[in-house]
Amino acid sequence: MSDAKSALNNASFDGIARVEECGLQGMITLRGDLGSEGMSKAVKDAVGQGMPGQREVKVEGDTGAIWMSPDELLLLVPHARADETCASLAETLRGEHALAVNVSDARALFRVSGSPAREVMGKLAPVDFAPGAFEPGHIRRSRMAQVSAAFWMDDAESFRIICFRSTADYVFKLLKAAAQPGSAVKYYA
């Protein structure tokens, strides 16, 4: 078996904000009845977090639960634990209508950080990133230019962005262009 590699081998760029590919991240799509006790227990056992509400993220470091739709979560775990966590979820959810799939190697994860991070994101996605409208702990599934993406804020000055691995290079180039030195418009200042 070959060594796993992230889509862009931890590429980074420093401009008005820092753009970086986050490397390998375990990601599990979990589908089922998000209101069931069994699902809540499975999520808590897998990532140590309670069930996130609608458009909510409960993430600490590289572990957590992200609401993706009324019947879907994205669970983040260390990359090396993704298969083991999927198997554990299947066992915990036995008898429930649920599905857990390791999608780690089909996705890429980026971080945009620095005080102009909202501005960088605002250039690329049709979302109101103003403080009060989009805050840490919120998630949106939308588009960044021509591709699908999901993004959330870890804190007041950093975003994480998930896209398909096949579009990782394009997303990285979009983020770099939006973060070019001298490109600040100070809309969210």
N, C-alpha and C positions, 0 to 999 in steps of 0.2 A: 504494500500500500504506500502511495506517495504521501509526502508531507502536505498538509493543508496550507493553502496560501490565501490571503485576502485578495480581493479583486484588484487592488492597486498597490499592494505591498506597502501600506502605511504612507502613501503619498501625502505631502502637506504643502501649504502655500501661506505665506504671510503677506497680507496687504492691509486694508483698513480693518480687517478682521482676520483671524487665523482660520484656515480651512484645512481639515485633516481627515483622511480616511482612518477609521478607528480600528482597523485590523479585524481579526477573526472574532466573531460574536455568535454565540449559540442563540438561535431563534426557532421557536416552536409555534406553529399555528395551532390553536386549540379552538375547536368549534363544538357547540352544543348549547344546552339551556344554561345561560349564565346566571339564572336565578335559582338553580337547584343547589341544595346543600352539598351534594356530592361534588359538584363543580367547584364550589367555594373551597371545600376541603382540599381538593386536588390542586388548586392554584396555590393555596397557602402552603401545602406540603412541598410543592415544586419550587416556589420562588420566595417563600417567607412573607408574602404580601397578601392583603385582603383583596377582594374582588374590586377592580376599578369600576367607577361609574361611567356613564355615557361620556365619550370624548375625554376620558381621564387616563392619566399615566401614573402608575405607582412603581417607580424605578429608583433603585439605589445602586450606583456603580454599574456593573454589567449584569445585574439581576433585577427582574421585576415583571410586572404585568401591565399590558397596554390594551385598552379597549380599541377594537378595530371596527366592529359593527354589532348590531343587536345579538348576534349569535357567535361572535368571533373575538378571540383575544390573541395577542402576540406575546408570548412569554420569552423573556431574555434570561439566558443562563450562560455560564462560562462555556465556550465552544466545546471544550473537551467533555462536558457533561450533557450535551444535547441528546445524544442517543439514549443514554441511561435515563435521563429525565422523561423522554418520550415513553420508554418502556414502563417506567413507574406510573406515569399518567394513565396509560392504558390499563394497568392493573387496578389503580385506584378507581377508575371510571368504568370498570367492568359492569355490565348490566345497564348502563346509561347510554342514551343516544349521544355519542360524542366521538370526536376524531382528533388525534394529536399527530402532527406531521413535522418532522425536522426539516425546516426550510433554510437552515443556516448558510448553506453553500449556494443558495439561489438568490441571496440578498447581499447588499453592501450597506455599510453604516458610515455616516460622516458626522463630523462635529464642526460647527461654525461658532467661534467664540470671540469675545471682545465687545466693548461697548457699542460698536456699530453692527452687531450681529442681526438686530431687527431690520436694519436698513438693507443688509445683504439679502436677507430672506424676502423682504418686501419687493425687491427688484424682480423676483423670480416666480412668486406664487400669488394667486388671487385671494389673499387672506389679509384681514386687518390685523397687523402685528403690533398695533399701538398698545402701550401699557394699559391694562384694564380690559382690553379686548382679547388679548392673547397673553397668557401668563404661564409661569412654570406649572407643570402638572396637566396642561391642556395638550390635546393631540388633534391634528387635522390630517385627513387623507385628502390629497388634492393633486395638483399638477405643478411641476416646476418646468416652465417652458413647455416642452412637448412630451414629457414623461410623467408617469405616476410616481408619487412619493408620499410618504407619511413623515410628519415632523412634530417635535415637541421641544419644550424648553426644560433644561435641567435646573437652570437658575436664571436670574434676570439678564445675564449676558451670554448665554450659550444655548444653542440648538443642537439637536441630533436629528439626522435625516436618514430615513431608510428608503432605498430604491432597489429595483431588480439589479442583480449583478451584471446583467447584460447591458445595462445603461449606466454603469458606474463611471466609466471614463467621461461620458457626456455630462453627467451630473457634476463631476469634479470640475470639468472645464467651465460649466455654467457658474458654479460657486466661485471659482477663481476670477472669472470675468466680472462678477458682481462685487468682488472684494478688491479689485485693482486699486493700487495707490492713486490717490487723487480723484477717486470716483464718489467720494462722500457727498451726499445731498442734504444730510442732516435733517431729514424729514421727521424722525422720531426723537430728535434731540430736545 
